[in-house]
Amino acid sequence: MEREIVVTGDGSKTIQIKDWNEQYHSKHGAIQEAYHVFIKNGLELFENQGLSILEIGFGTGLNAFITLLEAPNRELRVRYTGVEAYPVLKTEIGQLNYVEELAAMEHRKEFEKLHSCTWEENTFITPNFSLLKSQKDFKEIQNSAEFDLIYFDAFGARVQPELWTVEIFQKMFRALKNKGVLVTYAAKGSVRRAMQEVGFQVERLPGPPGKREMLRARKL
Ligand SMILES: C[S@@+](CC[C@H](N)C(=O)[O-])C[C@H]1O[C@@H](n2cnc3c(N)ncnc32)[C@H](O)[C@@H]1O
């Protein structure tokens, strides 16, 4: 499918799938959304510990990069797994402006390494942040009680309803440790009900600018 780089409301870029009229991030602000959904309502629940994170849709690496930047503030040693079926191309990565927009020039090498490191191999990007990129379909995920936190960042149910089902959330529930947390930008009632059906306790939280609500699910 044809992909194009577009600028979002906060000046950070994202990728758009033209045929679907769907973007990798909110059109109101890619960085703004990533911080609100995944950092403020996910990562910031944890402190001073080893933390195992699963990202559903590694894509541009924005969530991984922001997590790498924020982890030291909370004294976290992160083991990050990013699942992605259709990796972003080198030419597309070169057009993204996350290093500049985050004023993280001294971390440019780390952003590049997130993308250049070998798939299916655990790589230390910094001493306190390792990354395993796995190229596969979300439906193939078979982990059990491995993760503390899941960033569920699939395309919306409008275009990929098959990724917001009981079957997928069962896999997510299984992949989490007890007391694990899943965060997502989505807030649809059908998504919340699918999460509840597999055993998650679900909260509706205020969404990022442009979106009324988002969901956070806990495995208690
Ligand atoms: C909304 S984008 C988010 C990407 C990423 N979190 C980011 O910040 O750039 C969803 C991602 O899921 C990937 N994807 C879509 N369907 C998939 C599937 N069935 N299995 C694995 N990855 C998939 C897409 O290629 C895309 O990178």
The ligand as an SDF file (V2000), in Angstrom:
LIG
                    3D

 27 29  0  0  0  0  0  0  0  0999 V2000
   -0.7270    2.8030   13.9730 C   0  0  0  0  0  0  0  0  0  0  0  0
    0.7780    2.1550   13.2620 S   0  0  0  0  0  0  0  0  0  0  0  0
    1.7700    2.4800   14.6830 C   0  0  0  0  0  0  0  0  0  0  0  0
    3.2010    2.3220   14.5220 C   0  0  0  0  0  0  0  0  0  0  0  0
    4.1470    2.6730   15.6570 C   0  0  0  0  0  0  0  0  0  0  0  0
    3.6710    2.3680   16.9730 N   0  0  0  0  0  0  0  0  0  0  0  0
    4.6850    4.0490   15.5320 C   0  0  0  0  0  0  0  0  0  0  0  0
    4.7020    4.7870   16.5350 O   0  0  0  0  0  0  0  0  0  0  0  0
    5.1110    4.4110   14.4560 O   0  0  0  0  0  0  0  0  0  0  0  0
    0.4290    0.3920   13.2630 C   0  0  0  0  0  0  0  0  0  0  0  0
    1.5950   -0.5070   12.8830 C   0  0  0  0  0  0  0  0  0  0  0  0
    1.1650   -1.8660   12.8640 O   0  0  0  0  0  0  0  0  0  0  0  0
    1.7150   -2.5500   11.7330 C   0  0  0  0  0  0  0  0  0  0  0  0
    0.8040   -3.6660   11.3930 N   0  0  0  0  0  0  0  0  0  0  0  0
   -0.4080   -3.5750   10.8000 C   0  0  0  0  0  0  0  0  0  0  0  0
   -1.0040   -4.7920   10.7350 N   0  0  0  0  0  0  0  0  0  0  0  0
   -0.1490   -5.6580   11.3330 C   0  0  0  0  0  0  0  0  0  0  0  0
   -0.2290   -7.0530   11.6000 C   0  0  0  0  0  0  0  0  0  0  0  0
   -1.3020   -7.7650   11.2880 N   0  0  0  0  0  0  0  0  0  0  0  0
    0.8060   -7.6330   12.2310 N   0  0  0  0  0  0  0  0  0  0  0  0
    1.9100   -6.9030   12.5710 C   0  0  0  0  0  0  0  0  0  0  0  0
    2.0480   -5.5730   12.3270 N   0  0  0  0  0  0  0  0  0  0  0  0
    1.0070   -4.9460   11.7300 C   0  0  0  0  0  0  0  0  0  0  0  0
    1.7940   -1.4840   10.6750 C   0  0  0  0  0  0  0  0  0  0  0  0
    2.7340   -1.7980    9.6860 O   0  0  0  0  0  0  0  0  0  0  0  0
    2.1740   -0.2480   11.4990 C   0  0  0  0  0  0  0  0  0  0  0  0
    3.5550   -0.1070   11.5960 O   0  0  0  0  0  0  0  0  0  0  0  0
  1  2  1  0
  2  3  1  0
  2 10  1  0
  3  4  1  0
  4  5  1  0
  5  6  1  0
  5  7  1  0
  7  8  2  0
  7  9  1  0
 10 11  1  0
 11 12  1  0
 11 26  1  0
 12 13  1  0
 13 14  1  0
 13 24  1  0
 14 15  1  0
 14 23  1  0
 15 16  2  0
 16 17  1  0
 17 18  1  0
 17 23  2  0
 18 19  1  0
 18 20  2  0
 20 21  1  0
 21 22  2  0
 22 23  1  0
 24 25  1  0
 24 26  1  0
 26 27  1  0
M  CHG  2   2   1   9  -1
M  END
$$$$
